[in-house]
Amino acid sequence: MVALICSPVVLYYLYSMLTKEHFFTRYIVDDVEGFSITIALIGYAYTVISSGYIFHNLLTKQGRINELTLPATNLERFLWHVVVIVLGVNVVYIAGVLCADLLHFIFRLMMPKADIMSITYVNLAGCYRNFPEFGDYTFGVSLFFVLMVFCYVRSFCLVNAWKYKYNIPLTFLFYFIFQNVFSLLVLFIGMLFFSTEWLMSFAEWLRDTSPTTVLVFANIFAALLYCGIWFLTYRLYTRAQLTTKRNP
């Protein structure tokens, strides 16, 4: 993964050196936005896939035997998986970004009078710059967005605890159905059971309600959802068996 994160930087400068067109003559101003976006996309894919493989050793029957016969409690085994995925993945990603930044720095030193920017700094700054401004409510909206992203990523852990094989495609399929079929179903039910007057009154109540109150309840809901995902993941993990219809 570290090599994959460094690959955009290495391939870009190797191509520039081999073509001998731009490496020493142009691009004196350092622009690392392309590197930052590519590395961020790699990090997103890395986080999602690793979350979907949190219980990878339960994929086979022998792996489940080895897991269930370990001299440790369910909580201890579960926490080990969580530490590897939540902390280990972040450590590897940060190491990859630092290595890519170091390689970028070395290549830029070979260019006379060239500016040098930090990929790490731009990558971190982009996390804050991408949040839209909402005045006094920027923090609450940003917190809600971050919590929902956490819920999305950790939902792959939940599905992996339920289904050991093909769980990542199943998770994407679930989100596809949820975003398309479920939204149409909610709209259809709303048209049947809720009148236009009720929707208008709800919209007026929502407009008169303080945005701070709405954000507080929204963030509480997101935090409870995040905790609920981990709780259900733990419950499914503790109920792992050697063979079931769902996991033969």
C-alpha positions in Angstrom: 0.0 0.0 0.0 2.9 2.4 0.7 4.3 1.6 -2.7 0.9 2.2 -4.3 0.6 5.6 -2.6 4.1 6.5 -3.8 3.5 5.3 -7.4 1.8 8.5 -8.8 4.8 10.6 -7.7 7.4 8.1 -9.1 5.6 7.5 -12.4 5.1 11.2 -13.0 8.7 12.1 -12.5 10.0 9.1 -14.3 7.9 9.9 -17.3 9.1 13.5 -17.2 12.7 12.4 -17.1 12.3 9.8 -19.9 10.5 12.2 -22.3 13.1 15.0 -21.5 10.4 17.6 -22.3 9.3 19.2 -19.0 11.5 17.9 -16.3 14.2 20.6 -16.4 12.4 23.3 -18.4 8.9 23.7 -17.1 6.8 23.2 -14.0 9.0 25.4 -11.8 6.0 26.2 -9.8 5.1 23.2 -7.7 1.5 22.1 -8.0 0.8 19.0 -6.0 -3.0 19.1 -6.2 -3.0 16.2 -8.6 -0.9 14.1 -6.3 -3.1 14.9 -3.3 -6.3 14.0 -5.1 -4.9 10.7 -6.4 -3.5 9.8 -3.0 -6.8 10.7 -1.3 -8.7 8.4 -3.7 -6.2 5.6 -3.0 -6.7 6.2 0.7 -10.5 6.1 0.3 -10.3 2.7 -1.6 -7.8 1.4 1.0 -10.1 2.3 3.9 -13.2 0.8 2.4 -11.6 -2.5 1.2 -9.7 -2.9 4.6 -13.0 -2.4 6.4 -14.6 -5.1 4.3 -11.8 -7.5 5.2 -11.8 -6.8 9.0 -12.7 -10.5 9.6 -10.8 -11.9 6.6 -9.6 -14.9 8.7 -13.2 -16.1 9.1 -13.4 -16.6 5.3 -12.6 -20.4 5.5 -13.8 -23.1 7.9 -10.2 -23.6 9.2 -9.8 -19.9 9.8 -13.0 -19.9 11.9 -11.7 -22.9 13.9 -8.4 -21.1 14.5 -10.2 -17.9 15.5 -12.8 -19.5 17.9 -10.2 -21.7 19.6 -7.8 -18.8 20.5 -7.2 -18.5 24.3 -8.9 -15.1 24.4 -12.4 -13.7 25.0 -14.7 -12.5 22.2 -14.1 -8.9 23.3 -10.3 -9.3 23.2 -10.4 -10.9 19.7 -12.8 -8.3 18.4 -10.7 -5.4 19.8 -7.7 -6.9 18.0 -9.5 -6.7 14.7 -10.7 -3.2 15.4 -7.2 -2.0 16.3 -5.7 -3.5 13.2 -8.3 -1.9 10.9 -8.9 1.5 12.6 -5.4 2.3 13.8 -3.2 0.1 11.6 -4.7 1.3 8.3 -4.3 4.9 9.3 -0.7 4.3 10.3 0.1 2.6 6.9 -1.7 5.4 5.0 0.2 8.2 6.9 3.5 6.3 6.2 2.7 6.1 2.5 1.9 9.8 2.3 5.1 10.7 4.1 7.1 8.5 1.8 5.4 10.0 -1.3 6.2 13.5 0.1 9.9 12.5 0.6 10.2 11.2 -2.9 8.5 14.3 -4.3 11.0 16.5 -2.3 14.0 14.6 -3.7 12.7 14.8 -7.3 12.1 18.6 -6.9 15.6 19.1 -5.7 16.8 17.9 -9.0 15.0 20.8 -10.7 17.0 24.1 -10.6 15.2 27.0 -8.9 12.0 24.9 -8.5 9.4 25.6 -5.8 8.8 22.8 -3.3 5.4 22.2 -1.7 4.5 19.5 0.8 2.0 16.8 -0.3 1.3 16.0 3.3 0.3 19.6 4.1 -1.8 20.0 1.0 -3.5 16.6 1.7 -4.4 17.6 5.2 -5.4 21.1 4.3 -7.7 19.7 1.6 -9.6 17.8 4.3 -10.7 21.2 5.8 -10.9 23.2 2.6 -13.5 20.8 1.1 -16.0 21.6 3.8 -18.4 24.3 2.7 -18.9 27.3 4.8 -22.1 27.7 6.8 -21.3 30.6 9.0 -21.8 29.9 12.7 -23.0 26.4 11.9 -19.9 25.2 9.9 -18.6 23.1 12.8 -21.9 21.3 13.4 -22.4 20.6 9.7 -18.8 19.4 9.3 -19.1 17.1 12.3 -22.3 15.6 11.0 -20.6 15.0 7.6 -17.6 13.3 9.2 -19.8 11.1 11.4 -21.8 10.0 8.4 -18.6 9.2 6.5 -17.4 7.1 9.4 -20.8 5.3 9.4 -20.5 4.6 5.7 -17.0 3.2 6.0 -17.7 1.0 9.1 -20.8 -0.4 7.5 -18.5 -2.5 5.5 -17.3 -4.0 8.7 -20.9 -4.8 9.7 -21.6 -6.6 6.5 -18.3 -8.5 6.8 -19.4 -9.8 10.2 -22.6 -11.0 8.6 -21.2 -12.4 5.4 -17.6 -13.5 5.0 -17.6 -14.0 1.2 -18.4 -11.3 -1.4 -19.3 -8.9 1.4 -17.9 -5.8 -0.3 -20.0 -6.2 -3.5 -23.0 -6.9 -1.4 -22.4 -3.7 0.6 -22.2 -1.6 -2.6 -25.3 -3.4 -3.9 -27.1 -2.5 -0.7 -26.2 1.2 -1.0 -27.3 1.1 -4.6 -30.7 -0.3 -3.7 -31.0 2.1 -0.7 -30.3 5.2 -2.8 -32.6 4.3 -5.6 -35.3 1.8 -4.7 -35.7 2.8 -1.1 -35.9 6.5 -1.9 -38.7 5.8 -4.4 -40.5 3.6 -1.9 -40.4 6.3 0.7 -41.7 8.8 -1.8 -44.5 6.5 -2.8 -45.5 5.8 0.9 -45.3 9.5 1.6 -47.7 10.3 -1.2 -50.2 7.7 0.1 -50.2 8.4 3.8 -49.1 12.0 4.2 -51.1 14.9 2.9 -49.7 18.0 1.3 -51.0 20.1 4.3 -49.1 17.9 6.7 -45.9 18.2 4.7 -46.3 22.0 4.5 -46.8 22.2 8.3 -43.7 20.1 8.9 -41.7 22.3 6.6 -42.9 25.4 8.5 -42.0 23.8 11.8 -38.6 22.9 10.5 -38.1 26.4 9.2 -39.1 27.9 12.6 -36.8 25.5 14.5 -33.4 26.8 15.5 -30.6 25.4 13.2 -28.5 24.7 16.3 -31.2 22.4 17.6 -31.5 20.6 14.3 -27.7 20.1 14.1 -27.5 18.8 17.7 -30.2 16.2 17.1 -28.6 15.3 13.7 -25.2 14.8 15.3 -26.6 12.8 18.1 -28.4 10.6 15.6 -25.2 10.1 13.6 -23.2 9.3 16.7 -25.8 6.7 17.9 -25.8 5.2 14.4 -22.0 4.9 14.4 -22.1 3.2 17.8 -25.0 1.0 16.7 -23.0 -0.2 13.7 -20.1 -1.2 15.9 -22.5 -2.9 18.4 -24.2 -4.9 15.7 -20.8 -5.8 14.3 -19.7 -7.1 17.7 -22.9 -9.1 18.2 -22.6 -10.8 14.8 -18.9 -11.5 15.4 -19.7 -13.2 18.7 -22.3 -15.4 17.0 -19.8 -16.8 14.5 -20.2 -20.5 13.9 -18.1 -23.0 12.0 -20.7 -23.5 9.2 -24.0 -21.8 8.5 -26.2 -21.4 5.4 -24.9 -17.9 5.1 -21.3 -18.8 5.6 -20.7 -22.4 4.6 
